[in-house]
Amino acid sequence: MRQLQLVPALLLAAATSGLAQGGVEQSLRRLEDEWARAVVRRDPAPLRRLLSEDFVATDGRGQLHDKAQLIAALEDPSDTVESAVNEDVQVHVYGAAAVVVGRAVEKGRNKSGPYVRRVRWTDTWVQRAGQWRCVASHTSLIAPP
């Protein structure tokens, strides 16, 4: 009889864990979309909150950028992103850490004129003091077909 009582409790725990993980995945997708909106709006405030102080980004040329450099690039008027849309976002949660991968299509203007930029990105997030912070990011251009 005791084993029968334990089965519903285990099923409830498993279902709750799955719901919690689904909530984390949705939260991280929202944070990624918030990042994309900040790029379009040239608003550094969300990035100051979303990126950890020890954040590091690696670009497609293998160059490293810290949080301050990423925010400075965001505010650079020579490259204006008019739209940025995340696609094919996949979230992999590992307890208090997560890896989020996806594609983005950015449309904008720079000194060479209008552009459409397609990138593949990977972001590593860590939960600290109950808040998700991005600690690392890698972005590579997707070659045109």
N, CA, C and O atoms as a GROMACS GRO file, in nm:
protein
  580
    1MET      N    1   0.083  -0.120   0.000
    1MET     CA    2   0.000   0.000   0.000
    1MET      C    3   0.087   0.126   0.000
    1MET      O    4   0.056   0.223  -0.069
    2ARG      N    5   0.194   0.123   0.076
    2ARG     CA    6   0.283   0.239   0.084
    2ARG      C    7   0.344   0.268  -0.054
    2ARG      O    8   0.362   0.384  -0.089
    3GLN      N    9   0.377   0.165  -0.130
    3GLN     CA   10   0.433   0.184  -0.264
    3GLN      C   11   0.332   0.251  -0.355
    3GLN      O   12   0.371   0.334  -0.438
    4LEU      N   13   0.206   0.219  -0.343
    4LEU     CA   14   0.103   0.281  -0.426
    4LEU      C   15   0.090   0.430  -0.394
    4LEU      O   16   0.062   0.510  -0.484
    5GLN      N   17   0.109   0.466  -0.269
    5GLN     CA   18   0.101   0.607  -0.232
    5GLN      C   19   0.222   0.684  -0.286
    5GLN      O   20   0.212   0.803  -0.316
    6LEU      N   21   0.333   0.616  -0.299
    6LEU     CA   22   0.455   0.680  -0.346
    6LEU      C   23   0.449   0.709  -0.497
    6LEU      O   24   0.507   0.808  -0.542
    7VAL      N   25   0.382   0.626  -0.574
    7VAL     CA   26   0.375   0.644  -0.719
    7VAL      C   27   0.313   0.779  -0.758
    7VAL      O   28   0.373   0.850  -0.839
    8PRO      N   29   0.198   0.819  -0.704
    8PRO     CA   30   0.145   0.951  -0.742
    8PRO      C   31   0.238   1.065  -0.702
    8PRO      O   32   0.250   1.165  -0.773
    9ALA      N   33   0.305   1.051  -0.589
    9ALA     CA   34   0.398   1.156  -0.546
    9ALA      C   35   0.514   1.167  -0.645
    9ALA      O   36   0.556   1.278  -0.678
   10LEU      N   37   0.566   1.054  -0.690
   10LEU     CA   38   0.675   1.057  -0.788
   10LEU      C   39   0.629   1.114  -0.921
   10LEU      O   40   0.702   1.190  -0.985
   11LEU      N   41   0.509   1.078  -0.963
   11LEU     CA   42   0.456   1.133  -1.088
   11LEU      C   43   0.437   1.284  -1.078
   11LEU      O   44   0.468   1.357  -1.173
   12LEU      N   45   0.388   1.331  -0.966
   12LEU     CA   46   0.370   1.474  -0.945
   12LEU      C   47   0.505   1.545  -0.946
   12LEU      O   48   0.518   1.652  -1.006
   13ALA      N   49   0.604   1.488  -0.881
   13ALA     CA   50   0.738   1.549  -0.878
   13ALA      C   51   0.795   1.556  -1.019
   13ALA      O   52   0.854   1.658  -1.056
   14ALA      N   53   0.780   1.451  -1.096
   14ALA     CA   54   0.831   1.450  -1.233
   14ALA      C   55   0.760   1.554  -1.319
   14ALA      O   56   0.824   1.626  -1.396
   15ALA      N   57   0.629   1.564  -1.305
   15ALA     CA   58   0.552   1.661  -1.383
   15ALA      C   59   0.591   1.803  -1.343
   15ALA      O   60   0.605   1.889  -1.430
   16THR      N   61   0.608   1.828  -1.215
   16THR     CA   62   0.645   1.961  -1.167
   16THR      C   63   0.782   1.998  -1.217
   16THR      O   64   0.805   2.113  -1.256
   17SER      N   65   0.875   1.904  -1.217
   17SER     CA   66   1.010   1.929  -1.268
   17SER      C   67   1.005   1.966  -1.416
   17SER      O   68   1.073   2.058  -1.459
   18GLY      N   69   0.925   1.894  -1.492
   18GLY     CA   70   0.911   1.924  -1.634
   18GLY      C   71   0.851   2.061  -1.657
   18GLY      O   72   0.894   2.134  -1.746
   19LEU      N   73   0.751   2.097  -1.576
   19LEU     CA   74   0.690   2.230  -1.588
   19LEU      C   75   0.791   2.338  -1.553
   19LEU      O   76   0.799   2.441  -1.619
   20ALA      N   77   0.870   2.313  -1.447
   20ALA     CA   78   0.970   2.411  -1.406
   20ALA      C   79   1.073   2.430  -1.516
   20ALA      O   80   1.111   2.543  -1.546
   21GLN      N   81   1.118   2.321  -1.576
   21GLN     CA   82   1.216   2.331  -1.684
   21GLN      C   83   1.156   2.405  -1.802
   21GLN      O   84   1.223   2.487  -1.864
   22GLY      N   85   1.029   2.377  -1.835
   22GLY     CA   86   0.963   2.449  -1.943
   22GLY      C   87   0.956   2.597  -1.914
   22GLY      O   88   0.970   2.679  -2.005
   23GLY      N   89   0.934   2.633  -1.788
   23GLY     CA   90   0.932   2.773  -1.748
   23GLY      C   91   1.068   2.839  -1.765
   23GLY      O   92   1.077   2.954  -1.808
   24VAL      N   93   1.174   2.766  -1.732
   24VAL     CA   94   1.310   2.817  -1.749
   24VAL      C   95   1.339   2.838  -1.897
   24VAL      O   96   1.395   2.940  -1.936
   25GLU      N   97   1.300   2.741  -1.979
   25GLU     CA   98   1.324   2.753  -2.123
   25GLU      C   99   1.252   2.876  -2.179
   25GLU      O  100   1.310   2.951  -2.258
   26GLN      N  101   1.126   2.895  -2.139
   26GLN     CA  102   1.051   3.012  -2.187
   26GLN      C  103   1.115   3.141  -2.138
   26GLN      O  104   1.122   3.239  -2.212
   27SER      N  105   1.162   3.143  -2.014
   27SER     CA  106   1.228   3.262  -1.959
   27SER      C  107   1.352   3.297  -2.040
   27SER      O  108   1.375   3.413  -2.073
   28LEU      N  109   1.432   3.196  -2.071
   28LEU     CA  110   1.554   3.222  -2.146
   28LEU      C  111   1.524   3.266  -2.289
   28LEU      O  112   1.595   3.350  -2.343
   29ARG      N  113   1.420   3.211  -2.350
   29ARG     CA  114   1.379   3.258  -2.484
   29ARG      C  115   1.338   3.406  -2.478
   29ARG      O  116   1.372   3.485  -2.566
   30ARG      N  117   1.265   3.442  -2.373
   30ARG     CA  118   1.224   3.583  -2.356
   30ARG      C  119   1.346   3.674  -2.338
   30ARG      O  120   1.351   3.784  -2.393
   31LEU      N  121   1.445   3.627  -2.261
   31LEU     CA  122   1.565   3.707  -2.240
   31LEU      C  123   1.642   3.726  -2.371
   31LEU      O  124   1.695   3.833  -2.397
   32GLU      N  125   1.648   3.621  -2.452
   32GLU     CA  126   1.714   3.633  -2.583
   32GLU      C  127   1.640   3.733  -2.672
   32GLU      O  128   1.704   3.812  -2.742
   33ASP      N  129   1.508   3.729  -2.670
   33ASP     CA  130   1.430   3.824  -2.750
   33ASP      C  131   1.446   3.967  -2.697
   33ASP      O  132   1.449   4.062  -2.774
   34GLU      N  133   1.457   3.980  -2.564
   34GLU     CA  134   1.480   4.112  -2.505
   34GLU      C  135   1.614   4.168  -2.552
   34GLU      O  136   1.626   4.287  -2.581
   35TRP      N  137   1.714   4.082  -2.560
   35TRP     CA  138   1.847   4.122  -2.609
   35TRP      C  139   1.834   4.172  -2.753
   35TRP      O  140   1.889   4.278  -2.786
   36ALA      N  141   1.763   4.100  -2.838
   36ALA     CA  142   1.746   4.141  -2.978
   36ALA      C  143   1.675   4.276  -2.987
   36ALA      O  144   1.713   4.361  -3.067
   37ARG      N  145   1.571   4.295  -2.906
   37ARG     CA  146   1.500   4.424  -2.906
   37ARG      C  147   1.592   4.538  -2.862
   37ARG      O  148   1.584   4.648  -2.915
   38ALA      N  149   1.678   4.511  -2.763
   38ALA     CA  150   1.772   4.612  -2.715
   38ALA      C  151   1.868   4.655  -2.826
   38ALA      O  152   1.905   4.772  -2.835
   39VAL      N  153   1.909   4.560  -2.909
   39VAL     CA  154   1.998   4.591  -3.021
   39VAL      C  155   1.928   4.685  -3.120
   39VAL      O  156   1.986   4.783  -3.165
   40VAL      N  157   1.804   4.655  -3.152
   40VAL     CA  158   1.729   4.739  -3.246
   40VAL      C  159   1.707   4.878  -3.187
   40VAL      O  160   1.720   4.978  -3.258
   41ARG      N  161   1.674   4.885  -3.060
   41ARG     CA  162   1.646   5.015  -2.995
   41ARG      C  163   1.773   5.089  -2.953
   41ARG      O  164   1.767   5.204  -2.910
   42ARG      N  165   1.889   5.022  -2.967
   42ARG     CA  166   2.016   5.079  -2.920
   42ARG      C  167   2.008   5.114  -2.773
   42ARG      O  168   2.057   5.218  -2.729
   43ASP      N  169   1.945   5.026  -2.698
   43ASP     CA  170   1.922   5.049  -2.556
   43ASP      C  171   2.017   4.962  -2.474
   43ASP      O  172   1.998   4.841  -2.468
   44PRO      N  173   2.117   5.021  -2.412
   44PRO     CA  174   2.214   4.941  -2.336
   44PRO      C  175   2.161   4.889  -2.202
   44PRO      O  176   2.219   4.797  -2.146
   45ALA      N  177   2.054   4.947  -2.151
   45ALA     CA  178   2.005   4.909  -2.017
   45ALA      C  179   1.976   4.759  -2.005
   45ALA      O  180   2.020   4.698  -1.907
   46PRO      N  181   1.903   4.698  -2.099
   46PRO     CA  182   1.880   4.554  -2.084
   46PRO      C  183   2.010   4.472  -2.085
   46PRO      O  184   2.022   4.374  -2.012
   47LEU      N  185   2.106   4.512  -2.167
   47LEU     CA  186   2.232   4.438  -2.171
   47LEU      C  187   2.311   4.453  -2.042
   47LEU      O  188   2.377   4.359  -1.998
   48ARG      N  189   2.305   4.570  -1.982
   48ARG     CA  190   2.372   4.588  -1.852
   48ARG      C  191   2.316   4.490  -1.748
   48ARG      O  192   2.388   4.442  -1.660
   49ARG      N  193   2.187   4.463  -1.759
   49ARG     CA  194   2.121   4.372  -1.666
   49ARG      C  195   2.139   4.225  -1.705
   49ARG      O  196   2.159   4.140  -1.618
   50LEU      N  197   2.134   4.194  -1.834
   50LEU     CA  198   2.137   4.055  -1.880
   50LEU      C  199   2.277   3.995  -1.882
   50LEU      O  200   2.292   3.874  -1.862
   51LEU      N  201   2.378   4.076  -1.906
   51LEU     CA  202   2.514   4.024  -1.919
   51LEU      C  203   2.585   4.028  -1.785
   51LEU      O  204   2.577   4.127  -1.712
   52SER      N  205   2.655   3.920  -1.752
   52SER     CA  206   2.731   3.916  -1.627
   52SER      C  207   2.849   4.013  -1.638
   52SER      O  208   2.889   4.051  -1.748
   53GLU      N  209   2.905   4.051  -1.523
   53GLU     CA  210   3.019   4.142  -1.524
   53GLU      C  211   3.140   4.079  -1.592
   53GLU      O  212   3.223   4.150  -1.649
   54ASP      N  213   3.151   3.947  -1.585
   54ASP     CA  214   3.265   3.877  -1.647
   54ASP      C  215   3.230   3.821  -1.786
   54ASP      O  216   3.297   3.730  -1.835
   55PHE      N  217   3.127   3.875  -1.847
   55PHE     CA  218   3.081   3.832  -1.979
   55PHE      C  219   3.193   3.839  -2.082
   55PHE      O  220   3.275   3.931  -2.080
   56VAL      N  221   3.195   3.741  -2.171
   56VAL     CA  222   3.288   3.743  -2.283
   56VAL      C  223   3.215   3.696  -2.408
   56VAL      O  224   3.142   3.597  -2.406
   57ALA      N  225   3.236   3.769  -2.517
   57ALA     CA  226   3.178   3.732  -2.647
   57ALA      C  227   3.291   3.701  -2.743
   57ALA      O  228   3.395   3.766  -2.742
   58THR      N  229   3.270   3.600  -2.826
   58THR     CA  230   3.364   3.566  -2.932
   58THR      C  231   3.292   3.588  -3.064
   58THR      O  232   3.184   3.534  -3.086
   59ASP      N  233   3.353   3.668  -3.152
   59ASP     CA  234   3.288   3.693  -3.280
   59ASP      C  235   3.338   3.593  -3.385
   59ASP      O  236   3.422   3.508  -3.356
   60GLY      N  237   3.286   3.604  -3.504
   60GLY     CA  238   3.318   3.511  -3.611
   60GLY      C  239   3.463   3.516  -3.658
   60GLY      O  240   3.509   3.425  -3.727
   61ARG      N  241   3.535   3.622  -3.620
   61ARG     CA  242   3.678   3.632  -3.654
   61ARG      C  243   3.765   3.580  -3.540
   61ARG      O  244   3.888   3.583  -3.549
   62GLY      N  245   3.701   3.534  -3.433
   62GLY     CA  246   3.776   3.482  -3.319
   62GLY      C  247   3.819   3.588  -3.221
   62GLY      O  248   3.896   3.560  -3.129
   63GLN      N  249   3.771   3.711  -3.238
   63GLN     CA  250   3.808   3.818  -3.145
   63GLN      C  251   3.717   3.815  -3.023
   63GLN      O  252   3.598   3.784  -3.032
   64LEU      N  253   3.776   3.848  -2.908
   64LEU     CA  254   3.702   3.851  -2.783
   64LEU      C  255   3.657   3.993  -2.750
   64LEU      O  256   3.726   4.090  -2.779
   65HIS      N  257   3.538   4.002  -2.689
   65HIS     CA  258   3.481   4.131  -2.649
   65HIS      C  259   3.421   4.115  -2.511
   65HIS      O  260   3.355   4.015  -2.483
   66ASP      N  261   3.444   4.214  -2.424
   66ASP     CA  262   3.383   4.208  -2.292
   66ASP      C  263   3.250   4.284  -2.292
   66ASP      O  264   3.207   4.336  -2.395
   67LYS      N  265   3.189   4.291  -2.178
   67LYS     CA  266   3.057   4.356  -2.165
   67LYS      C  267   3.062   4.502  -2.211
   67LYS      O  268   2.976   4.546  -2.286
   68ALA      N  269   3.162   4.575  -2.165
   68ALA     CA  270   3.173   4.717  -2.201
   68ALA      C  271   3.190   4.735  -2.352
   68ALA      O  272   3.132   4.826  -2.410
   69GLN      N  273   3.269   4.650  -2.414
   69GLN     CA  274   3.291   4.660  -2.558
   69GLN      C  275   3.163   4.628  -2.636
   69GLN      O  276   3.134   4.692  -2.737
   70LEU      N  277   3.088   4.529  -2.589
   70LEU     CA  278   2.963   4.494  -2.657
   70LEU      C  279   2.864   4.610  -2.648
   70LEU      O  280   2.795   4.640  -2.746
   71ILE      N  281   2.855   4.672  -2.532
   71ILE     CA  282   2.764   4.785  -2.515
   71ILE      C  283   2.810   4.904  -2.599
   71ILE      O  284   2.726   4.974  -2.658
   72ALA      N  285   2.941   4.929  -2.606
   72ALA     CA  286   2.992   5.038  -2.689
   72ALA      C  287   2.959   5.014  -2.836
   72ALA      O  288   2.924   5.108  -2.908
   73ALA      N  289   2.969   4.889  -2.882
   73ALA     CA  290   2.935   4.857  -3.022
   73ALA      C  291   2.786   4.880  -3.047
   73ALA      O  292   2.746   4.924  -3.154
   74LEU      N  293   2.705   4.850  -2.947
   74LEU     CA  294   2.561   4.872  -2.958
   74LEU      C  295   2.530   5.020  -2.981
   74LEU      O  296   2.439   5.054  -3.056
   75GLU      N  297   2.606   5.106  -2.916
   75GLU     CA  298   2.581   5.250  -2.923
   75GLU      C  299   2.652   5.318  -3.042
   75GLU      O  300   2.634   5.438  -3.063
   76ASP      N  301   2.730   5.242  -3.119
   76ASP     CA  302   2.803   5.296  -3.234
   76ASP      C  303   2.705   5.335  -3.345
   76ASP      O  304   2.633   5.249  -3.396
   77PRO      N  305   2.700   5.464  -3.383
   77PRO     CA  306   2.602   5.508  -3.482
   77PRO      C  307   2.634   5.464  -3.625
   77PRO      O  308   2.550   5.482  -3.714
   78SER      N  309   2.752   5.408  -3.651
   78SER     CA  310   2.786   5.371  -3.788
   78SER      C  311   2.715   5.244  -3.836
   78SER      O  312   2.716   5.214  -3.956
   79ASP      N  313   2.655   5.168  -3.744
   79ASP     CA  314   2.583   5.045  -3.780
   79ASP      C  315   2.447   5.051  -3.711
   79ASP      O  316   2.437   5.040  -3.589
   80THR      N  317   2.342   5.067  -3.790
   80THR     CA  318   2.207   5.077  -3.737
   80THR      C  319   2.129   4.951  -3.770
   80THR      O  320   2.102   4.923  -3.886
   81VAL      N  321   2.093   4.875  -3.667
   81VAL     CA  322   2.011   4.755  -3.686
   81VAL      C  323   1.865   4.798  -3.682
   81VAL      O  324   1.818   4.852  -3.582
   82GLU      N  325   1.793   4.774  -3.792
   82GLU     CA  326   1.653   4.814  -3.801
   82GLU      C  327   1.558   4.704  -3.755
   82GLU      O  328   1.448   4.732  -3.708
   83SER      N  329   1.602   4.578  -3.768
   83SER     CA  330   1.523   4.466  -3.716
   83SER      C  331   1.618   4.352  -3.684
   83SER      O  332   1.720   4.333  -3.750
   84ALA      N  333   1.582   4.276  -3.582
   84ALA     CA  334   1.660   4.158  -3.543
   84ALA      C  335   1.560   4.054  -3.493
   84ALA      O  336   1.487   4.077  -3.396
   85VAL      N  337   1.558   3.940  -3.559
   85VAL     CA  338   1.461   3.835  -3.526
   85VAL      C  339   1.535   3.705  -3.499
   85VAL      O  340   1.612   3.657  -3.582
   86ASN      N  341   1.510   3.648  -3.381
   86ASN     CA  342   1.567   3.517  -3.349
   86ASN      C  343   1.483   3.407  -3.411
   86ASN      O  344   1.360   3.416  -3.416
   87GLU      N  345   1.551   3.302  -3.457
   87GLU     CA  346   1.483   3.187  -3.517
   87GLU      C  347   1.546   3.058  -3.466
   87GLU      O  348   1.660   3.058  -3.420
   88ASP      N  349   1.470   2.950  -3.472
   88ASP     CA  350   1.522   2.817  -3.441
   88ASP      C  351   1.596   2.815  -3.307
   88ASP      O  352   1.704   2.757  -3.297
   89VAL      N  353   1.537   2.877  -3.206
   89VAL     CA  354   1.600   2.885  -3.074
   89VAL      C  355   1.579   2.754  -2.999
   89VAL      O  356   1.467   2.704  -2.988
   90GLN      N  357   1.689   2.699  -2.949
   90GLN     CA  358   1.686   2.576  -2.871
   90GLN      C  359   1.752   2.602  -2.737
   90GLN      O  360   1.860   2.662  -2.731
   91VAL      N  361   1.688   2.558  -2.630
   91VAL     CA  362   1.738   2.581  -2.494
   91VAL      C  363   1.772   2.447  -2.431
   91VAL      O  364   1.693   2.353  -2.434
   92HIS      N  365   1.891   2.439  -2.375
   92HIS     CA  366   1.938   2.318  -2.306
   92HIS      C  367   1.972   2.359  -2.163
   92HIS      O  368   2.069   2.431  -2.141
   93VAL      N  369   1.894   2.312  -2.067
   93VAL     CA  370   1.911   2.352  -1.928
   93VAL      C  371   1.988   2.244  -1.853
   93VAL      O  372   1.960   2.125  -1.866
   94TYR      N  373   2.086   2.288  -1.774
   94TYR     CA  374   2.168   2.200  -1.692
   94TYR      C  375   2.170   2.255  -1.549
   94TYR      O  376   2.271   2.308  -1.503
   95GLY      N  377   2.056   2.242  -1.481
   95GLY     CA  378   2.048   2.295  -1.344
   95GLY      C  379   2.050   2.446  -1.346
   95GLY      O  380   1.959   2.510  -1.399
   96ALA      N  381   2.155   2.505  -1.287
   96ALA     CA  382   2.166   2.651  -1.278
   96ALA      C  383   2.246   2.708  -1.396
   96ALA      O  384   2.292   2.822  -1.391
   97ALA      N  385   2.261   2.629  -1.502
   97ALA     CA  386   2.328   2.676  -1.623
   97ALA      C  387   2.245   2.634  -1.743
   97ALA      O  388   2.167   2.539  -1.737
   98ALA      N  389   2.262   2.705  -1.852
   98ALA     CA  390   2.188   2.673  -1.974
   98ALA      C  391   2.268   2.719  -2.095
   98ALA      O  392   2.340   2.819  -2.091
   99VAL      N  393   2.253   2.644  -2.203
   99VAL     CA  394   2.310   2.682  -2.332
   99VAL      C  395   2.193   2.705  -2.426
   99VAL      O  396   2.107   2.619  -2.442
  100VAL      N  397   2.192   2.821  -2.488
  100VAL     CA  398   2.085   2.858  -2.580
  100VAL      C  399   2.148   2.881  -2.716
  100VAL      O  400   2.242   2.960  -2.729
  101VAL      N  401   2.097   2.813  -2.817
  101VAL     CA  402   2.149   2.829  -2.954
  101VAL      C  403   2.036   2.872  -3.045
  101VAL      O  404   1.919   2.840  -3.023
  102GLY      N  405   2.072   2.945  -3.148
  102GLY     CA  406   1.970   2.988  -3.243
  102GLY      C  407   2.033   3.058  -3.362
  102GLY      O  408   2.154   3.067  -3.376
  103ARG      N  409   1.945   3.107  -3.445
  103ARG     CA  410   1.984   3.190  -3.559
  103ARG      C  411   1.918   3.325  -3.542
  103ARG      O  412   1.818   3.339  -3.471
  104ALA      N  413   1.975   3.424  -3.606
  104ALA     CA  414   1.912   3.557  -3.607
  104ALA      C  415   1.926   3.616  -3.747
  104ALA      O  416   2.025   3.592  -3.816
  105VAL      N  417   1.827   3.692  -3.785
  105VAL     CA  418   1.833   3.769  -3.908
  105VAL      C  419   1.826   3.916  -3.867
  105VAL      O  420   1.729   3.961  -3.807
  106GLU      N  421   1.931   3.988  -3.902
  106GLU     CA  422   1.938   4.131  -3.873
  106GLU      C  423   1.933   4.208  -4.004
  106GLU      O  424   2.000   4.172  -4.101
  107LYS      N  425   1.853   4.312  -4.006
  107LYS     CA  426   1.848   4.401  -4.122
  107LYS      C  427   1.885   4.540  -4.072
  107LYS      O  428   1.841   4.582  -3.965
  108GLY      N  429   1.966   4.610  -4.150
  108GLY     CA  430   2.007   4.742  -4.107
  108GLY      C  431   2.084   4.816  -4.213
  108GLY      O  432   2.080   4.784  -4.332
  109ARG      N  433   2.156   4.919  -4.167
  109ARG     CA  434   2.237   5.003  -4.255
  109ARG      C  435   2.370   5.029  -4.186
  109ARG      O  436   2.377   5.047  -4.065
  110ASN      N  437   2.475   5.030  -4.267
  110ASN     CA  438   2.605   5.074  -4.219
  110ASN      C  439   2.668   5.164  -4.325
  110ASN      O  440   2.600   5.202  -4.420
  111LYS      N  441   2.795   5.197  -4.311
  111LYS     CA  442   2.856   5.290  -4.406
  111LYS      C  443   2.858   5.236  -4.548
  111LYS      O  444   2.874   5.314  -4.643
  112SER      N  445   2.843   5.104  -4.566
  112SER     CA  446   2.838   5.045  -4.700
  112SER      C  447   2.697   5.042  -4.758
  112SER      O  448   2.679   5.009  -4.875
  113GLY      N  449   2.597   5.076  -4.678
  113GLY     CA  450   2.459   5.076  -4.723
  113GLY      C  451   2.375   4.973  -4.649
  113GLY      O  452   2.416   4.924  -4.544
  114PRO      N  453   2.259   4.940  -4.704
  114PRO     CA  454   2.171   4.844  -4.636
  114PRO      C  455   2.231   4.703  -4.638
  114PRO      O  456   2.306   4.667  -4.729
  115TYR      N  457   2.195   4.626  -4.538
  115TYR     CA  458   2.243   4.488  -4.531
  115TYR      C  459   2.138   4.398  -4.467
  115TYR      O  460   2.048   4.443  -4.396
  116VAL      N  461   2.153   4.269  -4.495
  116VAL     CA  462   2.081   4.164  -4.425
  116VAL      C  463   2.190   4.070  -4.375
  116VAL      O  464   2.268   4.016  -4.454
  117ARG      N  465   2.194   4.050  -4.246
  117ARG     CA  466   2.297   3.968  -4.184
  117ARG      C  467   2.230   3.849  -4.118
  117ARG      O  468   2.140   3.864  -4.036
  118ARG      N  469   2.275   3.730  -4.154
  118ARG     CA  470   2.225   3.607  -4.091
  118ARG      C  471   2.337   3.548  -4.007
  118ARG      O  472   2.448   3.528  -4.054
  119VAL      N  473   2.304   3.521  -3.880
  119VAL     CA  474   2.406   3.470  -3.789
  119VAL      C  475   2.355   3.348  -3.714
  119VAL      O  476   2.235   3.328  -3.697
  120ARG      N  477   2.449   3.266  -3.671
  120ARG     CA  478   2.423   3.154  -3.580
  120ARG      C  479   2.488   3.195  -3.449
  120ARG      O  480   2.603   3.240  -3.448
  121TRP      N  481   2.417   3.179  -3.339
  121TRP     CA  482   2.472   3.219  -3.210
  121TRP      C  483   2.453   3.111  -3.104
  121TRP      O  484   2.362   3.028  -3.111
  122THR      N  485   2.542   3.115  -3.006
  122THR     CA  486   2.536   3.027  -2.890
  122THR      C  487   2.561   3.114  -2.767
  122THR      O  488   2.664   3.181  -2.758
  123ASP      N  489   2.468   3.112  -2.673
  123ASP     CA  490   2.482   3.188  -2.548
  123ASP      C  491   2.481   3.092  -2.431
  123ASP      O  492   2.402   2.997  -2.427
  124THR      N  493   2.569   3.117  -2.335
  124THR     CA  494   2.575   3.038  -2.213
  124THR      C  495   2.525   3.126  -2.098
  124THR      O  496   2.577   3.234  -2.073
  125TRP      N  497   2.424   3.076  -2.029
  125TRP     CA  498   2.359   3.148  -1.920
  125TRP      C  499   2.382   3.074  -1.789
  125TRP      O  500   2.387   2.951  -1.785
  126VAL      N  501   2.396   3.151  -1.680
  126VAL     CA  502   2.412   3.095  -1.546
  126VAL      C  503   2.314   3.167  -1.454
  126VAL      O  504   2.298   3.289  -1.462
  127GLN      N  505   2.250   3.090  -1.369
  127GLN     CA  506   2.158   3.151  -1.273
  127GLN      C  507   2.237   3.187  -1.148
  127GLN      O  508   2.297   3.102  -1.083
  128ARG      N  509   2.236   3.316  -1.116
  128ARG     CA  510   2.307   3.369  -0.998
  128ARG      C  511   2.208   3.451  -0.917
  128ARG      O  512   2.142   3.541  -0.969
  129ALA      N  513   2.198   3.419  -0.789
  129ALA     CA  514   2.107   3.490  -0.699
  129ALA      C  515   1.966   3.496  -0.757
  129ALA      O  516   1.897   3.597  -0.746
  130GLY      N  517   1.924   3.385  -0.820
  130GLY     CA  518   1.789   3.375  -0.874
  130GLY      C  519   1.767   3.444  -1.007
  130GLY      O  520   1.655   3.444  -1.058
  131GLN      N  521   1.872   3.505  -1.064
  131GLN     CA  522   1.859   3.576  -1.191
  131GLN      C  523   1.948   3.511  -1.296
  131GLN      O  524   2.061   3.471  -1.267
  132TRP      N  525   1.896   3.499  -1.419
  132TRP     CA  526   1.975   3.445  -1.529
  132TRP      C  527   2.062   3.555  -1.586
  132TRP      O  528   2.014   3.664  -1.616
  133ARG      N  529   2.192   3.525  -1.602
  133ARG     CA  530   2.288   3.618  -1.662
  133ARG      C  531   2.365   3.545  -1.771
  133ARG      O  532   2.406   3.430  -1.754
  134CYS      N  533   2.385   3.612  -1.882
  134CYS     CA  534   2.464   3.553  -1.990
  134CYS      C  535   2.612   3.574  -1.957
  134CYS      O  536   2.655   3.687  -1.932
  135VAL      N  537   2.689   3.465  -1.956
  135VAL     CA  538   2.831   3.473  -1.922
  135VAL      C  539   2.919   3.462  -2.045
  135VAL      O  540   3.034   3.507  -2.043
  136ALA      N  541   2.867   3.403  -2.154
  136ALA     CA  542   2.946   3.389  -2.275
  136ALA      C  543   2.856   3.382  -2.396
  136ALA      O  544   2.743   3.332  -2.389
  137SER      N  545   2.908   3.433  -2.508
  137SER     CA  546   2.832   3.433  -2.632
  137SER      C  547   2.928   3.413  -2.748
  137SER      O  548   3.041   3.463  -2.746
  138HIS      N  549   2.883   3.340  -2.848
  138HIS     CA  550   2.960   3.325  -2.971
  138HIS      C  551   2.865   3.348  -3.087
  138HIS      O  552   2.754   3.296  -3.089
  139THR      N  553   2.909   3.425  -3.183
  139THR     CA  554   2.828   3.454  -3.301
  139THR      C  555   2.912   3.434  -3.427
  139THR      O  556   3.026   3.480  -3.434
  140SER      N  557   2.856   3.365  -3.525
  140SER     CA  558   2.922   3.344  -3.653
  140SER      C  559   2.826   3.381  -3.765
  140SER      O  560   2.706   3.351  -3.758
  141LEU      N  561   2.878   3.446  -3.867
  141LEU     CA  562   2.798   3.476  -3.985
  141LEU      C  563   2.765   3.348  -4.059
  141LEU      O  564   2.848   3.258  -4.070
  142ILE      N  565   2.644   3.341  -4.109
  142ILE     CA  566   2.603   3.228  -4.195
  142ILE      C  567   2.630   3.273  -4.338
  142ILE      O  568   2.580   3.377  -4.382
  143ALA      N  569   2.708   3.195  -4.410
  143ALA     CA  570   2.740   3.230  -4.548
  143ALA      C  571   2.614   3.231  -4.633
  143ALA      O  572   2.528   3.144  -4.618
  144PRO      N  573   2.603   3.329  -4.724
  144PRO     CA  574   2.485   3.330  -4.813
  144PRO      C  575   2.485   3.206  -4.903
  144PRO      O  576   2.590   3.152  -4.937
  145PRO      N  577   2.365   3.161  -4.940
  145PRO     CA  578   2.356   3.040  -5.025
  145PRO      C  579   2.416   3.063  -5.163
  145PRO      O  580   2.417   2.972  -5.246
   0.00000   0.00000   0.00000
